[in-house]
Amino acid sequence: MTRRHLSAAPTRRTVVKAAAATAVAGSVLTSTSARAADGPAFLHGVASGDPLPDGILLWTRVTPSPDALPGSGLGPDTPLTWEVSEDKAFSRIAARGTAVARAGSDHTVKADVRGLRPATTYWFRFAAAAHGGQEGGQGVLSPVGRTRTAPAAGAKVAGIRFGVVSCANWEAGWFSPYRHLAARADLDAVLHLGDYIYEYASGSYPTRDTVVRPHAPLHEILTLADYRLRHGTYKTDTDLQTLHATHPVIAIWDDHEFANDAWSGGAENHTPGTEGAWAARVAAAKQAYFEWMPVRASTEGTVYRRLSFGDLAELHLLDLRSFRSEQASIGDGAVDDPERSITGRAQLDWLKAGLTASDAAWKLVGTSVMISPVAFGALPAHLLAPLAELLGLPAEGLAVNVDQWDGYTDDRKELIAHLRENAVRDTVFLTGDIHMAWANDVPVKAATYPLSASAATEFVVTSVTSDNLDDILRVAPGTVSVVAAAAVKAANRHVKWVDMDGHGYGVLDVTAERSQMDYYVVSDKTRRDATSSWARSYRTRSGTQRIERADAPVR
């Protein structure tokens, strides 16, 4: 997502010469008081992800010695054991195994556990032998995690419920939305739609005077060690640790896991002359991502993949950074060039084939950037610039967002035509990226909507912490944004709702009859104890391909 800073802000290359802590804080969730001072410690929590009917992916990171900080390459190889249990007391063990945490993988470990029962809650933990401990002893225990497998293939499922989040900038605030999702016992999984980390130097985005807590490392991350330390820093956040220890997380990446406005051959936030080859930076970012995230990599080292939840829903997850063409220049007509792609040919064919072949009642598509078109009517000058920053537009406000599907219209037309021609119904796009909440129909022809058809629907969730309109303008929420939102809706009749100020999360509840997104906002992203409240709900009823407002969240 493009960040065009206002004139008062420092440039993205600003080096912040301030004394800031770079040491990784210990987790309050550790089940031992050890801080790697005299033995191994689990300072970054535990996680699970990518649930299958018979399995789950488990993750942890062990710190074997005080010098073995993330990205350091230091510390001895450390044998681990893991257990999966049917009860929290670990009296009914369902699976167990061993692994070795090595410096070559930054002392991270994954266990892809199979042979479990579908639609079942399990608890899991890791253990590392204490230095000098007895052979075969229990050693140092990790925190206990809770997870859940997916329903069996084809099983009749009454409902599923996902938490949905995106865009969590460490420096912009505290991760209280994660805490509120972790407190819910009714979720099958949490879907993270990208920008799990941010690559910027400390103080460059958001601006220095709005930094809530400094990044580590302080500089813009470029190397494998940098990306590892940035991931490790994020996973010291207690709310993020609690989320990972409570629900399986299903994640895709967007641009900031690499660099701003990343594409297959570069990024806006990458200068080869001073920052080295783009391919080397991408390789480092991907290696750190797959080390630190509970995500199964495909054979191509990407994150596009498919997960099923009985007969009710199939989740198609996209990678919209690895294969895309370079973003077009505004106004040169290249956005309509059929040779340009946001997905790449192979991924678009994979998506189309999967949507057609799916027997699930609902086809959910996890996309990191918005597929619905966005045009602009008349906006006051003082609102045009900040909206341009959020949406990746030039200050002149031309009606093209070149980093989203608007910049790759041929791919969008092909996908929408495929849905129509093959009678693929009840497709719902789930989206992050732009730090605003939206509820949209996906029109076949936006210019003639609503007289023309809607091919699908889209729910866009706001950011966990990353700046949105009121943050950029430094005004109270619900003030100037009212004018901007009204103008956007007037020019885009397929947009049923947009919230430009809130930070928070979504909860997607799916039944055979409808898919409903409940939008929640937190009271203050700069407060660790921020409260959460319901903002709006929208749903799409089966067979309609249209969004409508719901009066209350699903209970």
C-alpha positions in Angstrom: 0.0 0.0 0.0 1.5 3.3 -1.0 2.4 5.8 1.7 2.7 9.3 0.5 3.6 11.3 3.6 2.2 14.7 4.2 4.7 17.6 4.0 5.2 17.8 7.7 6.4 14.1 7.9 10.0 13.0 7.5 10.8 11.0 4.4 10.8 7.2 4.6 14.6 7.3 4.5 14.9 9.4 7.7 17.3 7.8 10.1 16.0 8.3 13.6 19.0 9.0 15.9 17.3 8.3 19.2 18.2 5.9 21.9 15.6 3.1 21.8 15.5 -0.3 23.3 16.4 -3.1 20.8 16.4 -6.0 23.2 13.4 -8.3 22.9 11.1 -8.2 25.9 10.2 -11.5 27.6 6.8 -12.9 27.3 4.4 -12.9 30.3 2.9 -16.1 28.9 6.0 -18.2 29.5 5.3 -21.1 31.8 8.8 -20.7 33.4 10.6 -17.7 34.9 13.7 -18.6 32.9 14.9 -15.8 30.6 17.5 -17.9 28.8 19.9 -16.8 31.6 20.8 -20.4 32.6 18.9 -22.5 30.1 16.4 -22.5 27.2 13.3 -20.4 27.3 10.2 -19.9 25.2 10.2 -16.1 25.0 8.0 -15.9 21.8 5.1 -18.1 22.7 3.5 -20.8 20.7 1.2 -20.8 17.7 -0.8 -23.0 15.4 -2.2 -22.6 11.9 -3.6 -23.9 8.7 -6.1 -26.4 10.2 -6.9 -29.5 8.3 -9.6 -32.1 9.1 -6.9 -34.5 10.4 -4.1 -32.1 11.4 -2.7 -28.8 12.4 0.6 -26.9 12.0 2.4 -26.1 15.4 5.1 -23.5 15.9 7.4 -22.2 18.5 10.8 -20.5 19.0 13.2 -21.4 21.7 15.9 -19.1 23.0 18.7 -21.5 24.0 21.0 -19.0 25.5 21.1 -15.2 26.3 23.0 -14.4 23.1 20.6 -16.3 20.8 18.4 -13.3 20.0 16.3 -13.5 16.8 18.5 -13.0 13.7 21.8 -13.4 15.7 22.7 -16.8 14.3 24.0 -17.7 17.7 23.1 -20.4 20.2 23.3 -24.2 20.2 21.0 -26.6 18.5 18.3 -27.5 21.0 16.3 -30.8 20.9 12.5 -30.3 21.6 9.6 -32.5 22.2 6.0 -31.6 21.4 2.7 -33.0 22.6 -0.9 -32.6 21.4 -3.6 -33.5 24.0 -7.4 -33.9 24.1 -7.4 -32.1 27.4 -5.6 -29.1 28.9 -4.1 -31.3 31.7 -2.3 -33.4 29.0 -3.7 -36.7 30.4 -5.0 -37.8 27.1 -2.2 -37.5 24.6 -3.3 -37.6 20.9 0.1 -37.1 19.3 3.7 -36.4 20.2 7.0 -36.0 18.5 10.5 -34.5 18.5 12.2 -31.6 16.6 15.5 -29.7 16.8 15.6 -25.9 17.0 18.7 -24.9 15.0 20.4 -21.6 14.5 20.0 -22.2 10.7 16.2 -21.7 11.2 16.6 -19.0 13.8 15.7 -21.6 16.5 12.1 -21.7 15.2 10.4 -25.1 14.9 7.3 -26.3 13.1 5.5 -29.6 13.6 2.9 -30.6 10.9 0.8 -32.9 13.0 -1.5 -35.4 11.3 -3.8 -38.2 12.5 -6.1 -36.0 14.6 -9.9 -36.0 14.7 -11.8 -33.4 12.7 -13.6 -30.5 14.2 -11.9 -31.1 17.5 -10.3 -28.8 20.1 -6.8 -29.8 21.2 -4.1 -28.4 23.5 -0.4 -28.5 22.7 3.0 -27.6 24.2 6.7 -27.9 23.6 9.5 -28.9 26.0 13.2 -28.3 25.9 15.7 -30.2 28.0 17.2 -27.9 30.7 20.9 -27.4 30.4 22.5 -29.9 32.7 19.2 -31.6 33.3 18.6 -35.3 33.6 18.2 -37.4 30.5 14.6 -37.8 29.7 13.4 -35.2 32.2 10.5 -32.9 31.4 12.8 -29.9 31.1 11.6 -26.4 30.4 8.0 -26.2 29.2 6.5 -23.8 26.7 3.2 -22.0 27.2 0.2 -24.2 26.5 -1.6 -23.5 23.3 -5.2 -24.3 22.2 -6.1 -25.1 18.7 -8.8 -26.7 16.6 -8.9 -28.9 13.5 -11.2 -28.3 10.5 -14.4 -30.2 9.9 -14.1 -33.4 7.8 -14.3 -33.1 4.0 -17.9 -33.0 2.9 -19.2 -33.0 6.4 -22.4 -31.1 7.1 -21.5 -28.0 9.0 -24.0 -25.7 10.6 -21.7 -22.8 11.0 -18.1 -21.5 11.1 -16.7 -18.3 12.6 -13.4 -16.6 11.9 -11.7 -13.6 13.4 -10.4 -11.3 10.6 -7.5 -8.8 10.9 -4.9 -7.0 8.9 -2.3 -4.2 9.1 -0.6 -4.3 12.5 2.1 -1.6 12.7 4.1 -2.1 15.9 5.0 1.6 16.2 1.5 2.9 15.6 -0.2 1.3 18.7 -0.8 -1.7 20.9 -2.3 -4.9 19.6 -5.5 -4.9 21.7 -7.6 -6.2 18.8 -5.7 -9.4 19.1 -6.5 -9.6 22.8 -10.2 -9.1 22.2 -10.2 -11.9 19.6 -8.2 -14.2 21.9 -10.9 -13.7 24.5 -13.5 -15.2 22.3 -14.1 -18.9 22.7 -16.4 -19.1 19.6 -13.8 -18.8 16.8 -12.7 -21.7 14.6 -9.7 -19.7 13.4 -8.3 -16.2 12.9 -7.6 -15.0 9.3 -4.7 -12.6 9.0 -4.9 -10.8 5.6 -1.4 -9.3 5.5 0.9 -6.6 6.8 1.6 -8.7 9.9 4.8 -6.8 10.2 6.1 -3.5 8.8 9.5 -3.0 7.2 10.1 0.7 7.8 12.8 2.4 9.9 11.7 3.6 13.3 9.8 6.9 13.1 9.3 6.9 9.3 5.8 5.5 9.3 4.0 6.7 11.3 5.9 9.9 11.9 8.3 10.0 14.8 6.1 12.1 17.1 3.4 9.4 16.9 5.5 6.4 17.6 4.0 4.4 20.5 6.9 2.0 20.8 10.0 1.8 18.6 10.8 -1.0 16.1 13.7 -3.3 16.4 15.9 -3.1 14.6 15.7 0.7 14.3 16.7 0.8 10.7 14.6 -0.3 7.7 14.9 -4.1 7.4 16.8 -5.5 4.5 18.7 -8.6 5.5 17.7 -12.0 6.8 18.9 -11.0 10.2 16.8 -7.8 10.0 13.6 -9.6 9.0 14.1 -12.3 11.7 14.6 -9.6 14.4 11.5 -7.7 13.3 9.4 -10.9 13.4 10.8 -11.7 16.7 10.0 -8.3 18.1 6.4 -8.5 17.0 6.1 -11.9 18.7 7.0 -10.4 22.1 3.7 -8.6 22.1 1.6 -10.3 24.8 -1.7 -9.8 23.0 -0.3 -11.3 19.8 1.2 -14.2 21.8 -2.2 -14.7 23.5 -4.0 -14.8 20.1 -1.6 -17.4 18.7 -1.9 -19.5 21.9 -5.7 -19.4 21.7 -6.7 -19.8 18.0 -5.2 -21.3 14.9 -4.1 -18.5 12.6 -4.5 -18.6 8.8 -2.2 -16.0 7.3 -1.3 -14.5 3.9 1.2 -11.8 3.2 0.8 -8.4 1.7 3.6 -5.9 0.8 5.0 -4.9 4.2 6.2 -8.4 4.9 8.6 -7.4 2.1 8.6 -3.6 1.3 5.9 -1.1 0.4 4.1 -1.7 -2.9 6.1 -4.8 -3.6 5.8 -6.5 -7.0 7.6 -9.4 -8.6 10.6 -7.4 -9.6 10.9 -4.6 -7.0 9.1 -2.3 -4.6 8.5 1.4 -4.1 10.4 1.1 -0.8 13.5 -0.5 -2.3 16.5 1.1 -4.0 18.7 -1.5 -5.7 21.7 0.9 -5.8 22.0 1.3 -2.1 19.9 -1.7 -0.8 21.1 -4.5 -2.9 19.3 -6.9 -5.3 15.5 -7.2 -4.8 15.7 -10.9 -5.3 18.0 -11.2 -2.3 15.7 -9.1 -0.1 12.7 -11.1 -1.1 14.5 -14.4 -0.4 15.4 -13.1 3.1 11.9 -11.9 3.8 10.3 -15.1 2.7 12.7 -17.3 4.7 12.0 -15.3 7.9 8.3 -15.3 7.2 8.1 -19.1 6.9 10.4 -19.6 9.9 8.3 -17.3 12.1 4.7 -17.9 10.9 2.5 -21.0 11.4 2.0 -21.2 7.6 2.5 -24.1 5.2 4.6 -23.0 2.2 3.6 -24.3 -1.2 6.3 -26.0 -3.4 6.8 -22.6 -5.0 7.5 -20.9 -1.7 4.3 -18.9 -1.8 1.2 -18.6 0.4 -1.6 -19.2 -2.1 -3.4 -22.3 -0.9 -6.8 -23.7 -0.2 -8.4 -24.8 3.1 -11.9 -26.5 3.4 -14.4 -26.4 6.2 -16.8 -29.3 5.5 -19.6 -28.7 3.1 -20.1 -25.1 4.2 -17.0 -23.1 3.0 -13.8 -23.4 1.1 -11.2 -20.7 1.7 -9.0 -19.7 -1.3 -5.9 -17.7 -0.1 -4.1 -15.5 -2.6 -0.5 -14.3 -2.9 -0.8 -10.9 -4.7 2.9 -9.8 -4.4 5.1 -12.6 -5.7 3.8 -12.7 -9.3 2.3 -9.3 -10.0 3.5 -7.0 -12.7 4.9 -3.6 -11.7 2.2 -1.0 -10.7 1.3 1.2 -13.7 1.8 4.9 -13.8 -1.4 6.8 -13.1 -3.2 7.9 -16.3 -1.1 6.0 -18.9 -3.8 3.4 -19.7 -1.6 0.5 -18.6 -4.1 -0.5 -15.9 -6.1 -2.1 -18.7 -3.2 -3.9 -20.4 -4.1 -7.6 -20.7 -0.4 -8.5 -20.4 -0.2 -7.2 -16.9 -1.4 -9.3 -14.0 -1.8 -9.0 -10.2 -2.0 -12.8 -9.7 0.2 -14.2 -12.4 -1.3 -16.6 -15.0 -0.8 -19.8 -12.9 -2.4 -18.5 -9.8 -5.4 -17.0 -11.6 -6.0 -20.3 -13.4 -5.7 -22.1 -10.1 -8.3 -19.8 -8.5 -10.7 -20.0 -11.3 -10.5 -23.8 -11.4 -10.9 -24.0 -7.6 -13.9 -21.8 -7.6 -15.6 -23.8 -10.3 -14.8 -27.2 -8.8 -15.8 -26.3 -5.2 -18.9 -28.0 -3.8 -18.9 -25.8 -0.7 -21.9 -23.6 -0.1 -19.6 -20.5 0.2 -16.5 -19.7 -1.7 -14.3 -17.4 0.5 -11.4 -15.7 -1.1 -8.6 -14.2 1.1 -7.2 -11.3 -0.9 -4.7 -8.8 0.6 -5.9 -5.8 -1.6 -9.4 -4.7 -2.5 -11.0 -6.1 -5.6 -14.0 -3.7 -5.7 -13.4 -0.7 -8.0 -13.2 2.7 -6.4 -13.9 6.0 -8.2 -14.0 9.5 -6.7 -16.5 12.2 -7.0 -16.0 15.8 -5.7 -14.0 15.9 -2.5 -12.8 18.9 -0.6 -9.1 19.5 -1.1 -8.2 19.0 2.6 -9.6 15.4 2.4 -8.3 14.5 -1.1 -4.6 14.3 0.0 -5.0 12.0 3.0 -7.4 9.7 1.1 -4.9 9.6 -1.7 -2.3 8.4 0.8 -4.5 5.7 2.2 -5.7 4.4 -1.2 -2.4 4.8 -3.0 -3.6 7.6 -5.3 -1.9 10.7 -6.5 -2.8 13.9 -4.8 -4.9 14.9 -7.9 -7.3 12.1 -7.0 -7.6 10.2 -10.3 -10.0 7.3 -9.9 -7.4 4.5 -10.1 -5.7 2.7 -7.2 -2.9 1.1 -9.1 -1.7 -1.1 -6.2 -5.1 -2.9 -5.9 -7.2 -4.8 -8.5 -8.0 -1.3 -10.0 -4.5 -1.3 -11.4 -5.0 -4.7 -13.0 -8.4 -4.5 -14.6 -8.0 -7.4 -17.1 -7.5 -9.9 -14.3 -10.5 -8.6 -12.5 -12.7 -8.7 -15.6 -11.5 -12.3 -16.3 -12.3 -13.4 -12.8 -15.7 -11.8 -12.7 -16.6 -13.1 -16.1 -15.6 -16.6 -14.9 -17.9 -16.3 -11.9 -20.8 -15.3 -14.2 -20.2 -17.7 -17.0 -19.8 -20.7 -14.7 -22.7 -19.7 -12.3 -20.3 -19.6 -9.4 -22.4 -18.1 -6.7 -21.9 -17.0 -3.1 -18.3 -15.9 -3.5 -17.1 -13.6 -0.8 -13.8 -11.7 -0.9 -12.2 -11.0 2.4 -9.7 -8.1 2.3 -7.3 -5.9 4.3 -4.6 -3.4 3.3 -6.2 0.0 3.3 -6.8 0.7 7.0 -10.5 1.2 6.5 -13.6 -1.0 6.9 -15.8 -1.5 3.8 -18.8 -3.5 2.8 -19.1 -3.8 -1.0 -20.9 -5.5 -3.8 -18.5 -6.5 -6.5 -20.2 -5.2 -9.7 -20.0 -6.7 -13.1 -20.1 -3.1 -14.5 -19.6 -0.5 -11.9 -20.7 2.4 -14.2 -24.2 1.0 -14.5 -24.6 -0.5 -11.0 -27.1 -1.1 -9.4 -29.0 -1.7 -12.7 -26.3 -4.2 -13.7 -25.5 -7.3 -11.7 -23.2 -8.0 -8.8 -20.9 -11.0 -9.2 -19.8 -11.3 -5.6 -19.5 -9.4 -2.3 -16.5 -8.1 -0.4 -15.8 -7.4 3.3 -12.8 -5.2 4.0 -11.5 -5.0 7.6 -9.8 -2.0 9.0 -6.3 -2.0 10.5 -5.2 -3.3 13.9 -3.1 -0.1 14.4 -1.9 1.3 11.1 -2.9 4.9 10.5 -6.2 5.8 8.8 -7.9 9.1 8.1 -8.3 10.6 11.5 -4.8 9.6 12.4 -3.3 11.3 9.4 -5.3 14.4 9.8 -5.1 14.3 13.6 -8.7 15.0 14.2 -11.4 13.3 16.2 -13.0 10.1 14.6 -16.3 10.6 13.0 -15.8 14.3 12.0 -14.2 15.1 8.6 -14.4 11.4 7.6 -18.2 11.8 7.4 -17.8 14.0 4.4 -15.2 11.8 2.7 -17.3 8.6 3.2 -20.4 10.2 1.8 -18.5 11.3 -1.3 -17.0 7.8 -1.8 -20.4 6.2 -1.5 -22.0 8.7 -3.8 -19.5 7.9 -6.6 -19.5 4.2 -5.9 -23.0 2.9 -5.5 -21.7 -0.7 -4.9 -20.1 0.6 -1.7 -22.6 0.1 1.1 -20.5 1.3 4.0 -17.0 2.6 4.7 -15.5 3.5 8.0 -12.3 5.6 7.6 -11.4 6.1 11.3 -11.8 2.9 13.3 -9.1 0.4 14.3 -10.1 -3.1 15.2 -11.1 -6.4 13.7 -13.9 -8.4 12.1 -15.8 -11.6 12.9 -17.1 -13.5 10.0 -20.0 -15.8 10.7 -21.0 -18.2 8.0 -24.1 -20.4 7.8 -25.8 -22.0 4.8 -28.2 -19.1 4.7 -25.8 -16.1 4.9 -22.3 -14.8 5.5 -22.1 -12.0 8.0 -19.2 -9.7 8.9 -19.5 -8.0 12.3 -17.1 -5.1 12.6 -15.6 -4.2 15.9 -13.5 -1.1 16.9 -11.2 -0.5 19.8 -11.4 2.7 21.9 -7.8 3.9 21.6 -5.0 2.1 19.7 -2.4 3.9 21.8 -3.7 2.4 25.1 -2.8 -1.1 26.1 -6.1 -1.5 27.9 -8.3 -0.4 25.0 -11.8 -1.6 25.1 -13.7 -3.1 22.2 -17.2 -2.3 20.9 -19.4 -3.4 18.0 -19.6 -0.9 15.1 -21.6 -2.3 12.3 -22.7 -5.6 10.7 -23.3 -6.5 7.0 -24.3 -9.7 5.4 -24.9 -11.4 2.1 -27.7 -13.9 1.8 -27.2 -17.1 -0.1 -27.9 -16.7 -3.8 -28.1 -12.9 -3.8 -24.5 -11.7 -4.4 -25.6 -8.5 -2.7 -24.6 -6.8 0.6 -27.2 -5.7 3.2 -27.0 -4.3 6.6 -27.7 -6.5 9.6 -29.1 -4.9 12.8 -26.9 -6.7 15.3 -23.8 -8.9 15.5 -24.2 -12.7 15.6 -24.4 -13.9 19.2 
